[in-house]
C-alpha cells in the first residue's frame, strides 16, 4: 500500500487514552500517525480519565456522532466526604464535611435509587454549550453556571469495594473519607462525576471522582485497543478497524443487491425495510451507508460513505 493509500484509508482506531491527555490531543497525535487531517473522536474523555476513546479517520468520521450515542461502561473510584468544583480530583475543594459515620449498609442503600431512568444535572465543568460557549469555559471565567437536569439511564451501578481513608485538605486539614470502587453501565450523556456528586449529597456529605476508566463504548471495548500511551508516543501507524467491521459491531446490518448498492452510491431512497435508525448497509465487505426507515418498505440515507 502506498503512502497516499495509507493516508486515505478509512477506519476506526480504538485508543486506550492515557491520563493527562485531552481527547483533542489524542486526535491531533492520530492525525500525524495516520497521515490525514480528517480525524475525529466519538465522545470526549476528561484529561484525568483513561480508557476507550474511539477515533475515526476519513470516511469513518461520518459515523462518529452515531457511535458517541451508544451506551458506555466505566470503572471508577468515588471519594465520599469531600466536594470539588469539578466533581473530580482535579478541581478545587469546595467542602470537606467528611464521611466518618458512613457504613457500608447505608452506602449500598443510597446507591440503589441511582439505577434506572434518573434525572441528572451535568457537572458545570462540562463540554455542554451554554449560549454558544462551553460550560467549563464559563466556570473557569468565574461565572456561576446552572445546567438543566436531563434524563439519563443507569443500568448498572455496582459497588466493588469500600475503604475508609484519611485525606489531607488545604483548609480543613485531615478529613475522614470513604473511597468506593464502582462499575457503571449507562446511557450516552450520563456524567459519572455527577453520580459521584449526587451520591455524596444523598448521603448528606460531599462526593467526587478520584479515578475514571471507560472500558466500553457500545460494541467496542478494551480488547480492541490498538493504540495506547506507548503507541501515542511512538511513530508506528495504529491498526484500524475497517468500516464493515465497525458496522457489524455498532449497528444492525442489511446486505444489499448490486442494484441497491448502485442506488445507495447516489444517495437514493430505497424500497427496503431496515430495522433501525440507523441501519448499516453493506455490499459484501464494503460499508456503503447508514439508512433509516421512512415508512413501510422505504428507507432513506442518514450518511452515505460510498463514492
N, C-alpha and C positions, 0 to 999 in steps of 0.2 A: 504494500500500500504506500502510495506517495505521500509526501508531507502535505500536499494540498488535499488529498483524500482524507488524511488523518484529521486535519483541521475542519473539514466539512462534515465529518461523521456525526450522527445524531444518536443520543442515548442518555442514560441516567447513571450518575455516579452516586453510590451510597457512601457518604462520608461519616466517619466517627469524629465529630467535631471535638477538638481539644478545648479544655478550659482556657479562658483568656483570649480566645479568638472570637471576633464577631462573625456573624453569618456573612456579612458583606466582605470581610477579609478572606473568608474561605472561597467565596465566589471569585474574588479578584485573583487569588492564587490559582484556582482552577482554570481561569482564562489563560494564564501563562502555560500551565501544564497541558491543556487541551489544544492550545494554539488557535483559539477562536474567541472573539469578543461576545458572541451570542451565548451567554451563560447566565443562569439564574437559579434561585433556590425555592423550595416549597416549604414555607413555614419557618419563621425566624426562631433561632435559639439564642437566649441571653448569653453574654460573654462567659458568665460563671458556669453555665450548663455545658454538659458534654452529650455525645451520643448522635443518634441518627439525624443527619441533615441530607435531604435529597437535592442533588444538584443536577440540573438538566442542561444539555448542550444542543445548540442549533434547533432543529425542529422539535426536540423534546421540551423546549421552553414553553411550547403551546399547551403542554399538559400540566404544568406546574400548579396553576391555580386550582385545577381539579384534584391533584394529589394532595395539596395542602388542606383540602376539606375532609380528608379521611380521618378516622379515629386514630388515637395515639396511646402509647403506653410509656410510663415513666417509673423510674426508681428515684426516691427522694428521701432526704432527711429533714424533718421538721423540728425546729427548736422551739419549744413552748416555754414562755416566761419572759420573752423579750420581743418587742416590736421594732421594726425598722421602717424608714421612709419608703424603701423599695420593696418591702416584704421579702427580702433575701439578705444574705450576709454581706453584700457589697454596699448596703445603704447605711446611713447614719441611724444610730439607735434613737428612737423617739419615746420609748418607755420600757421600763425593766421591772415589772411587778413581781417577777419570779414565779416559780411553779412548785414550791417545796411541798405543798399539801396534795399534789395531784397523785391519784392512784391509778394503776392500770385498768381497773374496772370502770372507773369514771371516764377515762380516756376512750376506751372501746365503745362505751355507750354514746359518747359525744360524736364519734366518727360516723355512726350509722345514718343520721339524718342527711349526710352529705353524699349518700349513694342514691342514684336515680336521677330524675329530672329536677334540677335545682336552679334557682336564680342567683347569679353571682355578679358582684361589681368587680370589674377588672382592676388590677393594680393601676394606680395613677401613673406609675413609671412603666408604661407600656407603649407599643407602637401604634396604638389606636389614634386616628386623627381626630382632632377637635378643631373645627373651623379651618381645616386645611393644614394644621400643624400637629406634629406628633405629640401625644400626651406627655411623653418623657421629656421632650424639649421644653414644654411649658413648665413642668415641675422644676427642671433644672434652672429655668429662668426666674424662679421664685414665685410662680403663680400657684394658686390653690385650684386644683383640678378635681372635679367630681364627675365621674363617668356613670352612665346609666347602667342599671342592672340588666343582665341578659340571661336568657335561659340556656343552660348547657346540660350535658348528660354525663354522669359519672357511673360507669357500670361496675367498677371495682375500686375499692379503697381499703386495702388490706394492711394491717399493722404487722410488720415482721419482727420488730424489736423495739424495746423501750429501755432507755438508760438514764439514770439520774446523774447529772453533771453539775459542775460549777463553772460559770462563765464570768470573765472579767469585763466590766463596762467602764467607760471613761468617767461617768458622773455618779454611778451607783455602786461602784466597787464590785465585789464578788457577789454573784446572784445565783441562786439555786434554779437550775433549769432542767427540763426533761427533753432528751433527744429521741425522736420517734422515726424509725425507718419504715417506709411505706412503699407499696406498689399501687399505682393509679392507672386505670384504663379509663379513657374519657373521650368525649367528642371534640372535634376541632373547635377552637375558640375558648376552651377551658384553660384557666390560669392556675397551675399548681401552686404558685406563690400566693394566689388569693385563697386557695383552700387552706394553706398554712395559716394565713392571717385570720381567716374566719373560724378555723378550728380553735385557735387561741382565744378569740372573742367568746366563742360558745362555752369555753371552759373558764371564762372570767379572768383571763390573763392575756399575754401577748403571744404572737407566733410569727415565725418567718422561716424561710428555707435556708439551710446551710449547704445542701448538695442537691443537684438535679441532674439526672441522666435519662435522656429519651432513648428507649430501647426499641421502639417500633413506630412506624407511620404506615397505616394501612397494611398492605402485604409486604412491606419492606422492613426487615429487622437487622440486628447487628450481625447476623450470619452472612449478610450480603455485602458487608463493608469491603470496599476496595481501596479506600484512601483514609489514612489515619494521620496522627501527628508526624510520624516519621515520613510518610509519603508527602505530606504538605511541605515538609522541609527539604525534600529531595527534588529530583528533576525528572523522574520517570512518569510517563503518561499513565494515569489510572485506567483500570478496566471499566468499560461502560456496559450497562445492560442495554441490549438493543430494544427498539421500540416495541416489537412484537412481544418480547418477554415482559416489558413494563406493562403492556396492555393486558396480558393474561394474569398478571399479579394484581392489577389495580381495578379492572373494570369487567363487567360482563362482555363477552366477545361473540360476534357473529361473523362467520366466514362468508365471503361474497363469491358470486359467479363472476366470470370475466366481464360480462356486460355491466353488472352492477359496479364492479371496480372501475370501469371506464367512466361511468356516470359520477362516481364519487370524486374522481380526479378533477372533474369540472365543478364540484360543489353542488351537484344537483340533488333535489329531493328524490327519495327512493320509495317505490311501492314495496315496503318491507316493514314487518313488525320487529321492533327492537325492544328488549326487556326493561331498559332503564335509561335514565337521563343522568350521565351519558352512557352510551354503549360504544365499545371499540369495534371498528370494522376492519377485518383482516383479509388480505389476499395472499394466501399461503403464509409465508414468513414475513410479510410486509404489513405493517400497520398503516392504514390509509387515512383514518379519520375517527373522530368521535361524533356520533349522531344521537339525537333524542327523538322520542315519539312525538308525532304531530297528528294525532287522531288515529283511528283504527287503520292498520295496514299502510301507514305512511310514516316516514322518518326524514328529518331534516338535519343539516350539519350544525355541529357546535364548534368543531375545529377540524380543518382539513390539513393533513400533513403530506398528502401525495402531491407530486408536481414540483 
